[in-house]
Amino acid sequence: MKKIGKILVGFLAVIGLISLVILILANILADRDGEAKHIIIPPSDKALFKIQVAKLQAAGGYAPDTAVIRMTSVRNETRARENRDYFQLDTLYDTEASTWEKTLAVARFVATNIPHNNQKVQPEKRNAIYLWEYTKTVEPAFNCRLHSILLYELLQSINIEAKYITCMPMDPNDTDCHVVNHVWLPELGKWAMIDSDMGGNYATDATGTPLSLAEIRESYILGNPVFYHPAFVAEGNKKISHHHGYMAKNTYWFSCWETLHYDQEPEGDWNRGLYIHLVPCGFEPFRNNPDDCVTTDDALFWATPTQFRATPANSQ
């Protein structure tokens, strides 16, 4: 019996080793130029992923309602030029690069220079230059919201239409959410999600087309494959396998400012419009203010860019 037991233990050890080698090789072979094309979900994460997807599938759908909102961005060439000069943004990409290629280059710049952490000291200002200086003089890293605000301003500064969006869970007792950017790709006529936090990532379908948050959520509901790409630094490769469950959890509902521009937060002297929550029908959002707008109209929330308002050159 002892001999059989040793053989069985040895057999299981070999199987485990083979499984580990397959997992490692799959991720190595899937990686090209640092961008993984396929991620295997570890067994420990599959149960969580299924639970979160089931919540999305059980959620109510979207429907038009009476909300009156107009998602806009404010252009300010003075502030854009300041950012371009300070960060030397034109050195990050080829002038002939596509909108998506420029987006990846700028996101890589942010992800490479600023790691993730929940900052202990809140920055007094949240514009791109101040946040950059904050990492040099106060704390070297910060959370996903500050990552997204910084990336948003840099993208706007090179005329890429973007907005940062808070991705929320269903459970009101879950205090964790995630903030990422949406960029408009005129060449494809669609939005795409880009994340510079925790090493950075983006998602595509099986053809390699970048996916928006709406498409990621819908893909989970329909059972279509979503491919996350740990696009920028090694930290992202370590975390990306957990991203399916994490994003399935945090795409239950979404929040965004109606009007976005430089120095969006904290509150200033400008009109930021409403804070908009997109929720599935029948769901009551939590941690929202009485003045916030709650809508089930996804067409309004995910509207394509339709209005660009120039601000005075001396505007803050």
Backbone torsions as a table, in degrees:
resi	resn	phi	psi	omega
1	MET	NA	-39.1	180.0
2	LYS	-62.8	-38.1	180.0
3	LYS	-64.9	-41.2	178.8
4	ILE	-64.8	-40.4	179.5
5	GLY	-62.3	-42.2	179.1
6	LYS	-63.8	-40.0	179.0
7	ILE	-63.4	-42.4	-179.7
8	LEU	-64.4	-44.2	178.7
9	VAL	-61.4	-43.8	178.9
10	GLY	-62.9	-40.0	179.1
11	PHE	-62.5	-45.5	179.8
12	LEU	-64.0	-37.8	179.0
13	ALA	-63.6	-41.4	178.6
14	VAL	-64.0	-43.2	178.6
15	ILE	-60.3	-44.2	179.2
16	GLY	-62.0	-41.7	179.4
17	LEU	-64.8	-42.4	178.6
18	ILE	-61.7	-42.7	179.5
19	SER	-61.5	-41.8	179.5
20	LEU	-65.0	-42.6	179.2
21	VAL	-62.6	-42.3	178.8
22	ILE	-61.1	-43.3	-179.9
23	LEU	-61.7	-44.7	-179.3
24	ILE	-66.0	-46.5	-179.1
25	LEU	-63.1	-37.6	-179.9
26	ALA	-61.7	-41.2	-179.9
27	ASN	-73.6	-34.4	177.9
28	ILE	-67.8	-47.8	-178.9
29	LEU	-65.9	-29.9	-179.0
30	ALA	-76.4	-14.8	-174.8
31	ASP	-90.5	133.1	176.4
32	ARG	-139.7	121.4	-177.0
33	ASP	56.2	36.4	176.1
34	GLY	77.9	9.3	-177.8
35	GLU	-120.2	103.4	-176.4
36	ALA	-67.0	133.6	-178.0
37	LYS	-95.0	-13.6	178.5
38	HIS	-155.3	138.0	-179.9
39	ILE	-122.6	127.9	175.8
40	ILE	-85.2	128.6	179.0
41	ILE	-81.2	121.4	178.2
42	PRO	-60.5	150.5	-180.0
43	PRO	-54.3	-33.7	-178.2
44	SER	-65.7	-22.3	-177.6
45	ASP	-99.1	-13.6	-174.7
46	LYS	-65.1	-39.0	-178.6
47	ALA	-64.7	-44.6	178.2
48	LEU	-60.9	-43.7	-179.8
49	PHE	-59.4	-46.0	-179.1
50	LYS	-62.7	-39.2	179.3
51	ILE	-63.3	-45.1	-177.3
52	GLN	-69.7	-38.0	177.2
53	VAL	-64.6	-39.8	178.7
54	ALA	-60.8	-35.5	177.1
55	LYS	-65.1	-42.5	178.2
56	LEU	-64.0	-42.0	-178.2
57	GLN	-67.3	-29.3	-180.0
58	ALA	-86.1	-9.5	-177.9
59	ALA	-70.3	155.6	173.7
60	GLY	-66.8	161.6	178.6
61	GLY	-82.1	-170.3	174.8
62	TYR	-100.7	158.6	179.6
63	ALA	-159.1	147.4	175.4
64	PRO	-59.3	146.8	176.3
65	ASP	-140.5	-165.3	-173.9
66	THR	-93.7	4.9	-179.6
67	ALA	-61.6	140.1	177.4
68	VAL	-116.0	101.1	-179.3
69	ILE	-136.9	154.6	176.5
70	ARG	-142.5	104.0	-177.8
71	MET	-71.5	120.9	-175.8
72	THR	-136.5	164.6	172.6
73	SER	-128.0	144.8	179.9
74	VAL	-102.7	128.9	178.2
75	ARG	-92.3	139.1	176.1
76	ASN	-144.6	99.3	-173.8
77	GLU	-66.0	-32.1	178.3
78	THR	-62.0	-49.4	179.2
79	ARG	-66.4	-36.7	178.9
80	ALA	-62.7	-43.8	179.6
81	ARG	-64.6	-39.1	177.0
82	GLU	-58.4	-45.0	179.7
83	ASN	-67.6	-42.2	180.0
84	ARG	-60.3	-41.7	-178.4
85	ASP	-72.3	-44.6	-176.3
86	TYR	-63.5	-45.0	-176.6
87	PHE	-93.3	-4.2	-176.6
88	GLN	49.9	52.9	-172.9
89	LEU	-62.8	-29.9	-177.4
90	ASP	-70.4	-8.2	176.9
91	THR	-88.9	-5.7	-175.0
92	LEU	-87.1	-16.3	-174.4
93	TYR	-152.3	162.7	176.2
94	ASP	-75.9	143.0	-178.3
95	THR	-62.6	-24.0	180.0
96	GLU	-91.9	4.7	-178.0
97	ALA	-66.2	152.2	177.1
98	SER	-73.4	168.8	177.8
99	THR	-57.9	-42.9	-178.8
100	TRP	-68.1	-39.9	178.1
101	GLU	-63.6	-40.0	176.8
102	LYS	-66.1	-40.4	178.3
103	THR	-59.6	-47.5	179.8
104	LEU	-62.2	-38.1	-179.1
105	ALA	-65.4	-43.9	-179.1
106	VAL	-70.1	-41.5	178.3
107	ALA	-63.1	-39.0	177.5
108	ARG	-62.9	-39.5	178.4
109	PHE	-60.1	-45.7	-179.8
110	VAL	-67.3	-47.7	-176.7
111	ALA	-63.4	-37.8	-177.6
112	THR	-69.2	-33.9	-174.4
113	ASN	-93.6	-22.8	-175.5
114	ILE	-129.5	108.8	176.2
115	PRO	-75.9	177.1	179.8
116	HIS	-90.9	140.3	168.4
117	ASN	-166.9	155.5	173.0
118	ASN	-88.4	103.6	-171.8
119	GLN	-60.5	142.9	178.1
120	LYS	-84.5	-32.6	-179.6
121	VAL	-109.6	119.7	179.6
122	GLN	-75.6	131.9	178.4
123	PRO	-66.9	142.3	-179.5
124	GLU	-68.2	-34.7	176.8
125	LYS	-123.0	162.5	-177.6
126	ARG	-130.8	27.3	174.6
127	ASN	-84.4	167.7	-169.9
128	ALA	-59.2	-47.9	-176.7
129	ILE	-66.3	-42.5	179.6
130	TYR	-63.8	-42.6	179.5
131	LEU	-64.2	-38.2	177.5
132	TRP	-63.4	-46.5	178.8
133	GLU	-64.3	-33.1	177.7
134	TYR	-58.2	-41.6	-178.8
135	THR	-71.2	-17.7	179.7
136	LYS	-91.7	-25.1	-171.8
137	THR	-120.7	-19.6	-175.4
138	VAL	-116.5	-70.3	176.6
139	GLU	-134.9	143.9	-174.7
140	PRO	-81.0	-6.8	-175.0
141	ALA	-145.5	160.8	174.6
142	PHE	-154.1	-179.4	-168.9
143	ASN	-83.0	-178.1	-174.1
144	CYS	-65.4	-32.8	-179.0
145	ARG	-66.3	-45.5	179.3
146	LEU	-68.9	-35.8	172.9
147	HIS	-56.0	-47.1	-174.7
148	SER	-69.3	-36.6	178.0
149	ILE	-66.0	-44.5	178.0
150	LEU	-60.3	-49.7	-179.5
151	LEU	-62.9	-39.6	178.4
152	TYR	-56.4	-48.6	-177.4
153	GLU	-64.6	-38.4	-179.9
154	LEU	-66.9	-40.8	178.7
155	LEU	-65.2	-44.2	177.1
156	GLN	-59.1	-34.0	-176.1
157	SER	-69.6	-18.8	176.5
158	ILE	-111.4	25.9	173.6
159	ASN	64.1	31.6	170.8
160	ILE	-101.0	119.2	-179.2
161	GLU	-68.8	124.5	-176.8
162	ALA	-145.0	164.9	171.0
163	LYS	-155.5	144.6	178.5
164	TYR	-98.7	138.1	-169.4
165	ILE	-129.6	135.5	176.4
166	THR	-89.1	127.1	-178.3
167	CYS	-104.5	122.8	-167.7
168	MET	-115.5	150.7	176.1
169	PRO	-87.5	168.7	178.6
170	MET	-76.7	-36.2	-171.6
171	ASP	-77.0	118.0	179.0
172	PRO	-65.6	-17.8	177.9
173	ASN	-86.2	-6.2	178.2
174	ASP	-88.4	109.8	-176.4
175	THR	-86.7	-0.6	-178.6
176	ASP	-94.2	131.5	171.9
177	CYS	-136.0	-175.4	179.8
178	HIS	-142.8	146.2	-179.9
179	VAL	-122.8	129.6	-179.1
180	VAL	-136.9	174.8	176.2
181	ASN	-104.2	149.5	169.0
182	HIS	-112.1	131.2	176.6
183	VAL	-119.9	143.8	178.2
184	TRP	-90.7	124.8	179.5
185	LEU	-106.1	96.0	-176.6
186	PRO	-62.3	-29.4	178.9
187	GLU	-64.6	-29.2	179.9
188	LEU	-107.0	-10.5	-179.4
189	GLY	64.1	41.4	-176.9
190	LYS	-156.0	163.6	172.4
191	TRP	-86.0	155.7	174.9
192	ALA	-142.7	142.3	178.1
193	MET	-83.5	138.0	174.0
194	ILE	-138.8	136.3	-175.0
195	ASP	-131.8	123.2	178.5
196	SER	-99.4	-1.5	-176.4
197	ASP	-86.1	154.1	176.8
198	MET	54.4	41.2	179.4
199	GLY	93.9	-18.5	175.6
200	GLY	88.8	144.9	175.8
201	ASN	-164.6	167.2	169.4
202	TYR	-148.3	172.3	-176.9
203	ALA	-126.1	147.7	175.8
204	THR	-135.8	167.5	169.4
205	ASP	-86.8	-171.8	-176.0
206	ALA	-66.6	-20.0	179.5
207	THR	-88.4	-5.7	-178.1
208	GLY	92.1	5.2	178.5
209	THR	-76.6	127.4	179.9
210	PRO	-59.6	140.1	-178.0
211	LEU	-103.7	146.1	172.4
212	SER	-85.0	170.8	175.6
213	LEU	-60.8	-41.2	178.9
214	ALA	-61.6	-39.7	-179.0
215	GLU	-72.3	-35.3	176.4
216	ILE	-62.0	-48.1	-179.5
217	ARG	-61.2	-45.9	-178.6
218	GLU	-65.7	-36.4	178.6
219	SER	-63.2	-41.1	177.2
220	TYR	-62.2	-43.6	-177.9
221	ILE	-63.6	-41.6	-176.6
222	LEU	-85.6	-8.9	-178.5
223	GLY	81.3	18.2	177.7
224	ASN	-82.0	149.0	-177.1
225	PRO	-69.9	142.2	172.9
226	VAL	-122.9	128.8	-178.4
227	PHE	-111.3	115.5	176.4
228	TYR	-91.5	139.7	-177.2
229	HIS	-116.4	112.1	175.5
230	PRO	-76.4	85.1	-157.5
231	ALA	-82.6	-14.9	-163.6
232	PHE	-121.5	-59.3	-176.4
233	VAL	-134.1	168.5	-172.9
234	ALA	-59.0	-32.6	-179.5
235	GLU	-56.8	-37.2	179.5
236	GLY	-66.1	-36.6	179.3
237	ASN	-63.4	-32.3	-179.5
238	LYS	-71.7	-29.2	-172.2
239	LYS	-102.5	-13.7	-166.9
240	ILE	-65.9	-29.8	-178.4
241	SER	-66.3	-21.9	178.9
242	HIS	-86.8	-5.8	-169.7
243	HIS	-71.4	-27.9	179.9
244	HIS	-60.6	-52.1	178.9
245	GLY	-65.2	-38.3	-178.4
246	TYR	-64.0	-45.7	-178.3
247	MET	-77.9	-30.8	174.0
248	ALA	-62.5	-38.7	177.5
249	LYS	-66.1	-41.9	-171.3
250	ASN	-98.8	24.6	171.6
251	THR	-120.4	25.0	178.7
252	TYR	-72.9	-41.6	173.0
253	TRP	-149.0	166.3	-170.7
254	PHE	-136.1	153.4	177.5
255	SER	-136.6	145.8	179.2
256	CYS	-160.7	150.9	172.4
257	TRP	-67.9	144.6	177.4
258	GLU	-67.5	-39.6	179.0
259	THR	-122.4	125.9	-178.9
260	LEU	-116.1	140.1	174.8
261	HIS	-162.9	-174.8	-178.9
262	TYR	-63.5	148.4	-177.9
263	ASP	55.3	42.7	-178.5
264	GLN	-62.2	-37.7	-179.3
265	GLU	-132.9	152.6	-11.5
266	PRO	-67.7	-179.1	-172.0
267	GLU	-58.1	135.2	178.8
268	GLY	-121.0	-153.3	-176.6
269	ASP	-93.5	7.0	-177.4
270	TRP	-100.8	167.0	178.9
271	ASN	-92.8	108.6	-179.8
272	ARG	-87.5	-0.7	-177.2
273	GLY	70.8	-158.0	-177.7
274	LEU	-84.6	158.3	167.7
275	TYR	-96.7	118.9	-169.4
276	ILE	-101.3	134.3	174.0
277	HIS	-115.5	121.2	173.5
278	LEU	-96.4	118.4	-176.2
279	VAL	-127.8	153.5	172.5
280	PRO	-70.6	153.3	-179.0
281	CYS	-55.5	134.9	177.5
282	GLY	88.2	-1.9	-178.2
283	PHE	-101.9	135.2	177.5
284	GLU	-102.3	116.6	-179.4
285	PRO	-68.3	156.3	178.8
286	PHE	-120.9	167.3	-177.2
287	ARG	54.3	36.5	176.9
288	ASN	-113.0	158.0	179.7
289	ASN	-92.7	156.5	-178.5
290	PRO	-59.3	-28.7	-178.0
291	ASP	-83.7	-6.9	-179.7
292	ASP	-67.9	155.0	176.9
293	CYS	-102.0	126.1	177.9
294	VAL	-108.4	126.7	-178.1
295	THR	-135.9	151.5	172.4
296	THR	-108.4	9.3	-176.5
297	ASP	-92.6	95.3	-177.6
298	ASP	-68.6	-27.5	179.3
299	ALA	-63.9	-36.1	177.2
300	LEU	-70.8	-46.3	-174.6
301	PHE	-66.6	-39.2	-178.3
302	TRP	-97.9	25.1	-176.6
303	ALA	-57.7	148.3	175.9
304	THR	-73.1	156.8	179.7
305	PRO	-58.9	125.9	-177.1
306	THR	-127.5	-13.5	-173.8
307	GLN	-147.6	128.2	177.5
308	PHE	-125.7	115.8	-175.8
309	ARG	-106.9	121.9	177.0
310	ALA	-78.4	139.4	177.4
311	THR	-105.2	159.6	178.7
312	PRO	-57.0	150.8	-175.4
313	ALA	-61.1	-27.9	-178.9
314	ASN	-96.7	11.9	-177.6
315	SER	-69.9	146.3	175.6
316	GLN	-93.8	NA	NA
